[in-house]
Amino acid sequence: MPVQRARIPGLGFGRSSWQDAGPDPLSQPQFYRHIILRRFLSFLVDLSILGVLVSGAVVALLMAKIVTFGLLSLPFALGVGLVPLVYYTLLLGGPAAATPGMRIVGLELRSWDNGRPDHAQALLRTVLHYATLLTLTPLVLVVMVFNDRRRALHDILSGTVMVNSPDVGENGDPGQKGGQPPMRRG
């Protein structure tokens, strides 16, 4: 007889191998050590990378504007605005479930069911990330500080959790193997 699994809080993505919650921060603190600092540092790294990508897109926009006498200005301007959306969606929904900034500091994104998020969930999380940062920045930070799993508002709403990657050790240092459960794709 198959095991009945509970629904996941958030927007109802996936199956729950963690039952009603992710790893318990008290019994498995290695999942959440230094998460807020690491998230901030990874955001700075990714912001730098996005700065380079957007700058390249702006140069392409200016060239297209000159060549087409301004006819393609609007489509290219919209394309420049999509660069961060595509960046986060493809990388968070990809095999590593992490952006380059997250990989550098030893973080990865997991669905609430301990699997990697798919591209639809990564897109939802990215849209919610920018929407909450642009409108509710202080609230996003307050939610992270007072949440045992250090989930931001966009993580809660999209059914995701940020955890230390398997290369992060028990004391939270990158480069040491940690004790995380195997990851499911699905």
N, C-alpha and C positions, 0 to 999 in steps of 0.2 A: 504494500500500500504506500503510495507516494506521500512524502512529508508535506503538510500544508504550511506554506510560508506566508508571513504577514506582509501587508502592503507597506510600501516605503513612503515615509512622509515626504512632502514636496509635491511634485507634479506627477507622481506615479510611474517613474521609470523603472523597468527591470524587475528582477526577482531578488529577494533578500536572503543572502546566505548569512547575513549578520542578524537575522530576524528583524527586530524593530529598530536597531541602531547599529552604528559602526562600532569599531573596537572601543572598549571602555577606556577612557583616559586614565582612570585610576589603576586598573589592572594591566594595561598595556600603554604606558606613557611614551614609549619609543615612537609611537605613531605620530605624536603631536608635539614633541620637544622642539622648542624654538620656531614653531610654525609661523607665528606672526612676523618675526624678524626675517625669516627666510622668504616669506611671501613678499614683503616689502622690497628686499634685495632683488628678488627675481623680477618684480615689477619694474625696477629701475633698469635692469639689464635688458628686459624686453622693450621697454620704452626707448632705450638707445638704439636697439635694432630696428624698431619701428620708425624711429627718426630717420635712419639711413634709407629705409625702404620708401617712406613717404617722400623724402627729398628726391629720390630717383623718379618717383611717380610725378612729382611736380615738374621736374625738368622735362620729362616726356610730355606732360601737359602743355608746357610752354612751347615746346617744339611743334606739337600738333596744332596748337593755336596759330602759330606763325604759318605753318604749311597749309592749313585749311582756311586761313583768313578768319579764324574764330568760330568756324562752323561746328567743330567738335569740342568746344570748350566745356559745355555743360555735361556731355557724357563722360569726358575725361575727369572732370571735377568730381562727379559722382563716383567714378572709379577710384580716385585718390581716397575718398572717404571710406571705401570698402576695404582698403588695405589692412587695417587692424582687425576688421571682422574676419576676413579670410585667413589672416595670420593665426589668430587664436583658434578659429574653428578647425582648420586643417591640422594644426599641431596638437591641440587637446583631444581631438577625435581620432588621432593617428595612433600608430603602434606604441609609441613611447608615452602617450597621454601626458605630455609635458612640453612646455616651450623651452627654448635654449636657456632662458634665465632660470626656469625651474630645475632643469637638469644640472646646471652649475651649482645651485645651492642644495640639491638633493631632495627635490619635491616631485610628486606626481599627483595627478588628479584621478580620483576613483569615483565610479558611480556608487550610489548608496548600497548597491548589492555586491560591492568589492570587485566589480569588473571595470574594464576601461570604458569610458564614455564613448558612445558612437558619435558620428558627426552631427546628428540632429540635436543630441543633448549638449554637445560642445557649442553648437550655434546658439541654442537657448541660453546657456550659461554666459556666453560672450555678450549677447544682447542685454541680458539682465545685469551683467557686470558693468557695462557702460551706462545703462539706464540708472542703476542705483548710485554709481559713482558721480554721475552728473547731477543727480537730484538730491541724494541723501547721504553725501560723503560722511558727515559725522556719525550718522546712524549705522553705516556699514562698519565703521571702526568700533563703535560701542558693542555691536552684536558680536564681533570677533573676540573682544576682550572678555565678555561675560558668558561665552559659550564654551563648555568644556572641550569640545572638539575643534575649537577655533574656526568654526565655519562662518563665512561672511554671509550677508543676506542673499547674495546671488547664488551661493552654494546651497543654502537651505531651499530656496525657491526652485532650483534646477535639479535637486536630488543628488548633489555631488559632495565630496569631502576631499580636502587636500591632506595628504599624508606624506611622511618621510618615505623616500624610495628605499628599496631593499639594500642599497649601498650605504645607508645611514645606520650607524651602530646603536647599541642600547643607550649610550650617553648622548645621542643626537649629533655625533660628528660624522660628516660625510667620509666615505672611503672605508668604513667598517661595515661588515655585513650585519644587518638587523634581522629580527625575527618576524617578518611579515608573512601572512598567509599567501599561498600562491594566487596569482591574479587570474581571473576568468575573463574571457572575451565573450561578449554576448549581449 
